[in-house]
Amino acid sequence: MTTMQARIDDIAIGRVILRMPITDAVGQQHGFAHAGASFALGDSAAGYAALSTMPEGAEVLTIEMKINLIAPARGVFLWATGEVLKAGRRLTVVRATVEAEAADGSRTPVALLQGTMIPT
């Protein structure tokens, strides 16, 4: 996340928002952010959301994650909102919505993720 300049914008129990600039480092040949950038940001937001529900000192790993790419990620920033859907005894089901922010501040949803996290 450091390489992609991702930053935490907001944290609450079960919900985390991350933001990263869309730069040439995460671009693809058509001028959009690469789908891998959307996946990485969404996975991290969902993982941090899961971690926020776990005991102090826990770490978290993704067991599985599905992504639906719903629009090209064009703009100046990507935003990912990760949320806990169900925190179980061992597994946590999460989702993330990734949006692209245009220069005028408007946002377009570009990816939806759903997955499962496990504490380590």
Contacts in CASP RR format, 6 or more apart in sequence:
PFRMAT RR
TARGET T0000
AUTHOR 0000-0000-0000
METHOD contacts of the structure
MODEL  1
MTTMQARIDDIAIGRVILRMPITDAVGQQHGFAHAGASFALGDSAAGYAA
LSTMPEGAEVLTIEMKINLIAPARGVFLWATGEVLKAGRRLTVVRATVEA
EAADGSRTPVALLQGTMIPT
1 18 0 8 1.000
1 20 0 8 1.000
1 40 0 8 1.000
1 41 0 8 1.000
1 44 0 8 1.000
3 25 0 8 1.000
4 20 0 8 1.000
4 25 0 8 1.000
4 26 0 8 1.000
4 37 0 8 1.000
4 40 0 8 1.000
4 41 0 8 1.000
5 20 0 8 1.000
5 21 0 8 1.000
5 23 0 8 1.000
6 18 0 8 1.000
6 19 0 8 1.000
6 20 0 8 1.000
6 41 0 8 1.000
6 44 0 8 1.000
7 18 0 8 1.000
7 19 0 8 1.000
7 20 0 8 1.000
8 16 0 8 1.000
8 17 0 8 1.000
8 18 0 8 1.000
8 48 0 8 1.000
9 17 0 8 1.000
9 18 0 8 1.000
9 19 0 8 1.000
9 79 0 8 1.000
10 16 0 8 1.000
10 17 0 8 1.000
11 17 0 8 1.000
11 48 0 8 1.000
11 52 0 8 1.000
12 52 0 8 1.000
13 52 0 8 1.000
13 53 0 8 1.000
14 49 0 8 1.000
14 50 0 8 1.000
14 52 0 8 1.000
14 53 0 8 1.000
14 82 0 8 1.000
14 83 0 8 1.000
14 84 0 8 1.000
14 87 0 8 1.000
15 49 0 8 1.000
15 52 0 8 1.000
15 81 0 8 1.000
15 82 0 8 1.000
15 83 0 8 1.000
15 84 0 8 1.000
16 45 0 8 1.000
16 47 0 8 1.000
16 48 0 8 1.000
16 49 0 8 1.000
16 52 0 8 1.000
16 81 0 8 1.000
16 82 0 8 1.000
17 45 0 8 1.000
17 79 0 8 1.000
17 80 0 8 1.000
17 81 0 8 1.000
17 82 0 8 1.000
18 41 0 8 1.000
18 42 0 8 1.000
18 44 0 8 1.000
18 45 0 8 1.000
18 48 0 8 1.000
18 79 0 8 1.000
18 80 0 8 1.000
19 77 0 8 1.000
19 78 0 8 1.000
19 79 0 8 1.000
19 80 0 8 1.000
20 26 0 8 1.000
20 37 0 8 1.000
20 41 0 8 1.000
20 77 0 8 1.000
20 78 0 8 1.000
21 76 0 8 1.000
21 77 0 8 1.000
22 32 0 8 1.000
22 33 0 8 1.000
22 37 0 8 1.000
22 73 0 8 1.000
22 74 0 8 1.000
22 75 0 8 1.000
22 76 0 8 1.000
22 77 0 8 1.000
22 78 0 8 1.000
22 100 0 8 1.000
26 33 0 8 1.000
26 34 0 8 1.000
26 36 0 8 1.000
26 37 0 8 1.000
27 33 0 8 1.000
27 34 0 8 1.000
27 37 0 8 1.000
28 34 0 8 1.000
28 35 0 8 1.000
30 72 0 8 1.000
31 74 0 8 1.000
32 72 0 8 1.000
32 73 0 8 1.000
32 74 0 8 1.000
33 73 0 8 1.000
33 74 0 8 1.000
33 75 0 8 1.000
33 78 0 8 1.000
33 100 0 8 1.000
33 110 0 8 1.000
34 73 0 8 1.000
35 67 0 8 1.000
35 69 0 8 1.000
35 73 0 8 1.000
35 111 0 8 1.000
37 73 0 8 1.000
37 78 0 8 1.000
38 67 0 8 1.000
38 69 0 8 1.000
38 73 0 8 1.000
38 78 0 8 1.000
38 80 0 8 1.000
38 98 0 8 1.000
38 110 0 8 1.000
38 111 0 8 1.000
39 65 0 8 1.000
39 67 0 8 1.000
39 111 0 8 1.000
39 113 0 8 1.000
41 78 0 8 1.000
41 80 0 8 1.000
41 96 0 8 1.000
41 98 0 8 1.000
42 80 0 8 1.000
42 82 0 8 1.000
42 96 0 8 1.000
42 98 0 8 1.000
42 111 0 8 1.000
42 113 0 8 1.000
43 62 0 8 1.000
43 65 0 8 1.000
43 96 0 8 1.000
43 113 0 8 1.000
44 80 0 8 1.000
45 80 0 8 1.000
45 81 0 8 1.000
45 82 0 8 1.000
45 96 0 8 1.000
46 62 0 8 1.000
46 65 0 8 1.000
46 80 0 8 1.000
46 82 0 8 1.000
46 83 0 8 1.000
46 94 0 8 1.000
46 95 0 8 1.000
46 96 0 8 1.000
46 113 0 8 1.000
46 115 0 8 1.000
46 117 0 8 1.000
47 60 0 8 1.000
47 62 0 8 1.000
47 82 0 8 1.000
47 94 0 8 1.000
47 117 0 8 1.000
48 60 0 8 1.000
48 82 0 8 1.000
49 82 0 8 1.000
49 83 0 8 1.000
49 84 0 8 1.000
49 94 0 8 1.000
49 96 0 8 1.000
50 60 0 8 1.000
50 84 0 8 1.000
50 87 0 8 1.000
50 92 0 8 1.000
50 94 0 8 1.000
50 117 0 8 1.000
51 58 0 8 1.000
51 59 0 8 1.000
51 60 0 8 1.000
51 117 0 8 1.000
52 84 0 8 1.000
53 84 0 8 1.000
53 87 0 8 1.000
53 92 0 8 1.000
54 60 0 8 1.000
54 92 0 8 1.000
54 119 0 8 1.000
55 119 0 8 1.000
58 119 0 8 1.000
58 120 0 8 1.000
59 119 0 8 1.000
59 120 0 8 1.000
60 92 0 8 1.000
60 117 0 8 1.000
60 118 0 8 1.000
60 119 0 8 1.000
60 120 0 8 1.000
61 117 0 8 1.000
61 118 0 8 1.000
61 120 0 8 1.000
62 115 0 8 1.000
62 116 0 8 1.000
62 117 0 8 1.000
63 91 0 8 1.000
63 115 0 8 1.000
63 116 0 8 1.000
63 117 0 8 1.000
63 118 0 8 1.000
64 115 0 8 1.000
64 116 0 8 1.000
65 113 0 8 1.000
65 114 0 8 1.000
65 115 0 8 1.000
65 116 0 8 1.000
66 113 0 8 1.000
66 114 0 8 1.000
66 115 0 8 1.000
67 111 0 8 1.000
67 112 0 8 1.000
67 113 0 8 1.000
68 111 0 8 1.000
68 112 0 8 1.000
68 113 0 8 1.000
69 110 0 8 1.000
69 111 0 8 1.000
70 109 0 8 1.000
70 110 0 8 1.000
70 111 0 8 1.000
70 112 0 8 1.000
71 100 0 8 1.000
71 108 0 8 1.000
71 109 0 8 1.000
71 110 0 8 1.000
72 100 0 8 1.000
72 110 0 8 1.000
73 98 0 8 1.000
73 100 0 8 1.000
73 110 0 8 1.000
73 111 0 8 1.000
74 100 0 8 1.000
74 102 0 8 1.000
75 100 0 8 1.000
75 101 0 8 1.000
75 102 0 8 1.000
75 103 0 8 1.000
76 101 0 8 1.000
76 102 0 8 1.000
76 103 0 8 1.000
77 100 0 8 1.000
77 101 0 8 1.000
78 98 0 8 1.000
78 99 0 8 1.000
78 100 0 8 1.000
78 101 0 8 1.000
78 110 0 8 1.000
79 98 0 8 1.000
79 99 0 8 1.000
79 100 0 8 1.000
79 101 0 8 1.000
79 107 0 8 1.000
80 96 0 8 1.000
80 97 0 8 1.000
80 98 0 8 1.000
80 99 0 8 1.000
81 96 0 8 1.000
81 97 0 8 1.000
81 99 0 8 1.000
82 94 0 8 1.000
82 95 0 8 1.000
82 96 0 8 1.000
82 97 0 8 1.000
83 94 0 8 1.000
83 95 0 8 1.000
83 96 0 8 1.000
84 92 0 8 1.000
84 93 0 8 1.000
84 94 0 8 1.000
85 93 0 8 1.000
85 94 0 8 1.000
85 95 0 8 1.000
85 114 0 8 1.000
86 92 0 8 1.000
86 93 0 8 1.000
90 118 0 8 1.000
90 119 0 8 1.000
91 116 0 8 1.000
91 117 0 8 1.000
91 118 0 8 1.000
92 116 0 8 1.000
92 117 0 8 1.000
92 118 0 8 1.000
92 119 0 8 1.000
93 114 0 8 1.000
93 115 0 8 1.000
93 116 0 8 1.000
93 117 0 8 1.000
94 113 0 8 1.000
94 114 0 8 1.000
94 115 0 8 1.000
94 116 0 8 1.000
94 117 0 8 1.000
95 112 0 8 1.000
95 113 0 8 1.000
95 114 0 8 1.000
95 115 0 8 1.000
96 111 0 8 1.000
96 112 0 8 1.000
96 113 0 8 1.000
96 114 0 8 1.000
97 109 0 8 1.000
97 111 0 8 1.000
97 112 0 8 1.000
97 113 0 8 1.000
98 109 0 8 1.000
98 110 0 8 1.000
98 111 0 8 1.000
98 112 0 8 1.000
98 113 0 8 1.000
99 107 0 8 1.000
99 108 0 8 1.000
99 109 0 8 1.000
99 110 0 8 1.000
100 107 0 8 1.000
100 108 0 8 1.000
100 110 0 8 1.000
101 107 0 8 1.000
102 108 0 8 1.000
END
